[in-house]
């Protein structure tokens, strides 16, 4: 993508961030790609989203992180990477910093929101309960590779309240991360006192949420515009 700068935050091959747009603007949008934490998926899934957000005035940090399947990732090192990457980006404290994550990236975005006190989180079909995903054999067994034990810190639903405004967008035709996971997370988050907006889109599958040319992305852009204009 034109105007891109690479920032390294560690010595491992996957420990880098691609920075898009000018610093400042409306704030920093931190992008976290999905793929069930697997090494065959990378940050380029979200290149179109990065371009869309830059066009809307955001400074974008598209993060890569260590993943499972031979990339030395897993719990907790993958979240450690996300926290280190955001620290290396050093967003302006006077402007909003919002994490936007899809699937496994939604999981990481919610946990980063909790740990770092971000301005907001957009979670697109997020993984919110890792042991539940493991028990249901979602992601072809990825959850069991990511988390071998049962650490409550690994699951957003067990870290409530997250403590920042959240938008959760879910397609009801999603078979990768089924809608009941998001429904249960949102109910628990609201009960814990979090400010959460939930939107469930009929007939929408897992991947349409990250295509900025498609209708399911528009609610996320609208939420960002309302909150951080």
ChimeraX attribute file (.defattr): number of C-alpha atoms within 10 A of each C-alpha:
attribute: neighborCount
match mode: 1-to-1
recipient: residues
	/A:1	12
	/A:2	7
	/A:3	8
	/A:4	14
	/A:5	12
	/A:6	13
	/A:7	16
	/A:8	16
	/A:9	20
	/A:10	14
	/A:11	8
	/A:12	12
	/A:13	11
	/A:14	21
	/A:15	19
	/A:16	25
	/A:17	26
	/A:18	21
	/A:19	22
	/A:20	24
	/A:21	21
	/A:22	15
	/A:23	15
	/A:24	16
	/A:25	14
	/A:26	19
	/A:27	23
	/A:28	29
	/A:29	25
	/A:30	26
	/A:31	27
	/A:32	27
	/A:33	27
	/A:34	26
	/A:35	19
	/A:36	26
	/A:37	28
	/A:38	22
	/A:39	17
	/A:40	11
	/A:41	14
	/A:42	19
	/A:43	20
	/A:44	15
	/A:45	18
	/A:46	21
	/A:47	19
	/A:48	15
	/A:49	20
	/A:50	26
	/A:51	17
	/A:52	17
	/A:53	21
	/A:54	19
	/A:55	11
	/A:56	15
	/A:57	17
	/A:58	24
	/A:59	24
	/A:60	30
	/A:61	27
	/A:62	25
	/A:63	27
	/A:64	25
	/A:65	29
	/A:66	25
	/A:67	24
	/A:68	19
	/A:69	15
	/A:70	10
	/A:71	17
	/A:72	15
	/A:73	22
	/A:74	23
	/A:75	18
	/A:76	13
	/A:77	15
	/A:78	22
	/A:79	20
	/A:80	16
	/A:81	22
	/A:82	26
	/A:83	18
	/A:84	17
	/A:85	24
	/A:86	19
	/A:87	12
	/A:88	15
	/A:89	19
	/A:90	11
	/A:91	19
	/A:92	12
	/A:93	8
	/A:94	8
	/A:95	14
	/A:96	20
	/A:97	27
	/A:98	26
	/A:99	28
	/A:100	25
	/A:101	26
	/A:102	28
	/A:103	26
	/A:104	25
	/A:105	27
	/A:106	27
	/A:107	28
	/A:108	31
	/A:109	32
	/A:110	30
	/A:111	26
	/A:112	22
	/A:113	24
	/A:114	19
	/A:115	13
	/A:116	15
	/A:117	14
	/A:118	19
	/A:119	19
	/A:120	27
	/A:121	28
	/A:122	28
	/A:123	29
	/A:124	32
	/A:125	32
	/A:126	29
	/A:127	30
	/A:128	28
	/A:129	20
	/A:130	25
	/A:131	19
	/A:132	14
	/A:133	21
	/A:134	19
	/A:135	11
	/A:136	12
	/A:137	13
	/A:138	19
	/A:139	18
	/A:140	13
	/A:141	14
	/A:142	20
	/A:143	26
	/A:144	18
	/A:145	18
	/A:146	23
	/A:147	17
	/A:148	12
	/A:149	11
	/A:150	10
	/A:151	13
	/A:152	13
	/A:153	12
	/A:154	22
	/A:155	21
	/A:156	26
	/A:157	25
	/A:158	17
	/A:159	18
	/A:160	19
	/A:161	17
	/A:162	27
	/A:163	21
	/A:164	18
	/A:165	17
	/A:166	25
	/A:167	21
	/A:168	22
	/A:169	24
	/A:170	29
	/A:171	24
	/A:172	18
	/A:173	16
	/A:174	18
	/A:175	12
	/A:176	18
	/A:177	25
	/A:178	20
	/A:179	20
	/A:180	11
	/A:181	18
	/A:182	26
	/A:183	16
	/A:184	13
	/A:185	20
	/A:186	22
	/A:187	14
	/A:188	16
	/A:189	22
	/A:190	14
	/A:191	12
	/A:192	14
	/A:193	12
	/A:194	18
	/A:195	17
	/A:196	19
	/A:197	14
	/A:198	15
	/A:199	17
	/A:200	17
	/A:201	16
	/A:202	12
	/A:203	9
	/A:204	16
	/A:205	19
	/A:206	21
	/A:207	17
	/A:208	16
	/A:209	24
	/A:210	24
	/A:211	17
	/A:212	20
	/A:213	13
	/A:214	10
	/A:215	12
	/A:216	24
	/A:217	17
	/A:218	15
	/A:219	14
	/A:220	21
	/A:221	15
	/A:222	12
	/A:223	15
	/A:224	20
	/A:225	12
	/A:226	9
	/A:227	11
	/A:228	15
	/A:229	11
